[in-house]
């Protein structure tokens, strides 16, 4: 159960999360249409029936700086984790981008050895930044216009479900690629000094969240990531996923309470 208070002396009230897209619908539609009108490699080519592969999905939460040396298997970097890992000599196998805002292009300093998984909803500037590199396009289910546009452009390609944040969405996408041992890094959903390993590129609205008897500093979208995990992880486990969460914070605390393996150092 999550509760929150906006001021230290305010009463605790239940936390109700209402999701909104980071872009207005017309811009999302424009982005998807722009993608579908270009030539691209569809994600279909990466679908796999394998069930013995290991992946470490890396978000950009603060604990990544304390846990990244424990990364094993293939490496999947979300957003800002991409550049940060490369700067430390870890070349991701995959880099994933899926937000529709133009801001995402600022996360991208492409590397020749990384395969990029870019959602069709991404702004054209992201594709331009990755020009000349290996890019596969996937479709993020949830946008109201997506199915309509896929039909209009005669694209028989999967719409991939998942959470509202990059890490939680990546969990599901990775399973369709044959990964069953899935490690999460930098998926704290809370923070002490900064919401990310390095300063966030956007202004964050903060929350004081109480969960399982502890207080955490979080944000609405980070708290939403926890709700995503609570819904996705049990189903993934039933489908054969072996989930391990590395780090500390709100999401690892919830994962531990749910019976998943958590490694704090």
N, C-alpha and C positions, 0 to 999 in steps of 0.2 A: 504494500500500500504506500503510495506516495502522497505527501502533503507538503505544503509550502507556506511561507510567510514573507511578505515584502519588507517588513521592518522587524528588528530584533525583538520588540515587545508586542508585536501583533499576534493575534490568535492564529493557530495552525488551521488551515482549511484544506480540503481535498484538492489535489492538482488535477485539473481537467485540461487535456491538450487538444487544441483544435489546429489541424494541419492546414497550411497555406503554401502554395507554390512560391518560389523566390522570384518568379517572373509572372507578368500578367498573361492571361490565356492567349491573347493575340500574338504575343512575342514567341510563346512556345509553339504555336501553330506555324508561325513564320519560320522558326528554326527547323522544325520537322520537315516542312515542305521543302526548304532549301536543301536539306540533306538528301531527301528522296529524289530530288531532281538532279543529283550528281551521281557519278559512278563511285561505288564503294565495295569493299569486301564485306559481305554479310556475316553476322555472328554465327549463322548456321554452320559455317565451316569449322567452328570450334566445339560444337556439341559433341559429347563423348559418353559412351556407356561404361567407361573405366570407373572403378570404384576403390582404387587403392592409392590415389595420389594425395600428396600433402601440400598444403598452401598456407603461407603466413600472410594474412590480410592486415595491412598496416594503415591505421588512421593516423591523425596528427595530434592525438591527445598528449598531454604533458609526460605521461609515464613512458612514452616511446624512447625518450633519451636514456632511461634507466634499464630498459628491457631489450633494446634492439639487437644486442649481441647474442640473444637467445633465439633469434629468428632461424627457422629451419625449413627445408623444403623449398618449393618455388615461392617467390616473393611477389606480392600484389600490393602496389602502392596506390593509395587514394589521395587525390588532390595534393596538398603541400608536402605530404610524406615522400612523394616522388623525388623532388630535388634534394630534400634533407638526407634521404638514404644514400643517394648517389654521391653526395658530398662526403659521405663516410665510407665509401668504397663498396657499398651494397647496391648492385645493379638489379632492379626489379625485373622479373620476367614479364610482368604486366603493370601497366599504369592505367587506372580507371578514372574517367571523368564523366559526370552525368548531370550536373546542375545546368540549368538553362541560361544563367546569367553570363554576360560578357566577361565578368570578373574572372571566370575560370581560366581564361587564356593566360592569366598572370601566374598560374601554377605551373605552366608548361615550359620547361627547358628540355627539349627532346633529346633522347639518347638513342643511338643507332641500334643498341641491343635490346631495347624495350619494345614489347608489343602493346599497342595502345587500344583499349576498349572504350570507345567513345559512344555515348548515347546519341541517338538521332535528334534528341531535343536540345543538344548543345548548340551554342552560338557558332556561327560560321567562323568566327575568329579563332576558335579552338582548332578546327580542322586546318585552317591556314597556318597556325603555329606548328602543326604536326606534318605539314606537307613534306613528302619525300621519305617519311618513316612508315613503319608497318602499323596500319590502323584497321581495326574491325569495328563495324557499327552494330550496336544492339539497340533494342527498343524497350524503353522503360514503361511498363504498364502503369497506368494511373492517370495519364493525361487524357481528358475527355475526347480530344480530337484524334488520338493516335490510331485507333482501329479504323476510323473513317478514312484517314489519309492513306493507311496501308492498303485498304481496299481500292481507293481511288487510283493509286499508283501501281496496283496489281503486284504488291509485294507479299509473297507467302513466307513471312518470316516471323519468328516467335516474339511475343510480348512477354517480357520477363518481370515477374512480380518481385516483391521484396520490401524492404523498409523505406523510411523517409530520409535516411542519412546514407552517406556513401558506404560506410562499413557494413551496415545492416543489409543494404541492397547487394553489396559484393558477396555476402555470405550465400545468398540464393544463386546469384549468377555463377559463382564458383562451382556449386554443386552440379549445375547443368553441364559443366566442362569436365566432370569426372572426379572432382576433388571430394574426398570424404573426411580426411583428417584436416580440420580447419582450425588454425590458430589465429587469435585476434590480438593485435598489438595496438596501443594507442587508442583504445576504444573506452576511455575512462568515463566519459559522460559527466565529468566534474573536474574541478581544478582548484589549485591553491592560489597561484599568482596570475596565470594566464590560461585562457581556454585552450591554447595550442602550444606545441613545443616552442614555436616562435610566435610573435604577435599576430593576432588575427587580422585579416585584410578588411574586415568589416566591423562596425560597432556592434557589440553584443549586448543584449538585454539579459541581465543576470537574475537568478532566482536562488533563494535559500530553500533547499529541498530536504525534507526529513524522510528517511527511509530505513526501515528495520532498526529503529532506535538511534540512528546517526544523522548528523547534519552534513549536507554537502553543498558547496557552491556550484551552481550549474547554470544552464540557459534553457529556454524553452525547447530549442531543437535538440540539445543534448539529452534533456529529459525524455524527449520523444524517441530518441535512439534506444533508450532503456525499454520503453514500452514496445518498440519494434522487436527487440531481443526477446522479451517475455513471450511474444506471440510466435516468433519464427523458430527459436531454438528448440522447443519441444518437438515441433513437427519435423524439423531437420533431423533430430535425433532418431525419431521413428523411421526416417528414411535412410538411416545408416551413417549419419554424420557423427564424427568424434570431435567435439568442440572443446578447445582449451582457451581460456582468456588469460593473457599476460598483463600485469600492471595492477594498479590500485585505483580506487575511486568508486563512483556510484554503480556503474554497470558491472564491474568485477564483484562488488558486494552482492548485487542481485543475482549474478550468475552463480556465485558460491551458495547462496541460499536456495537456489533451484537445483543444486546438486551437480553442477558442472565443475570441471577442474579449473582452478584458478592458481596461477603462479605469480606471486607478488614481486619477485626479484629476478 
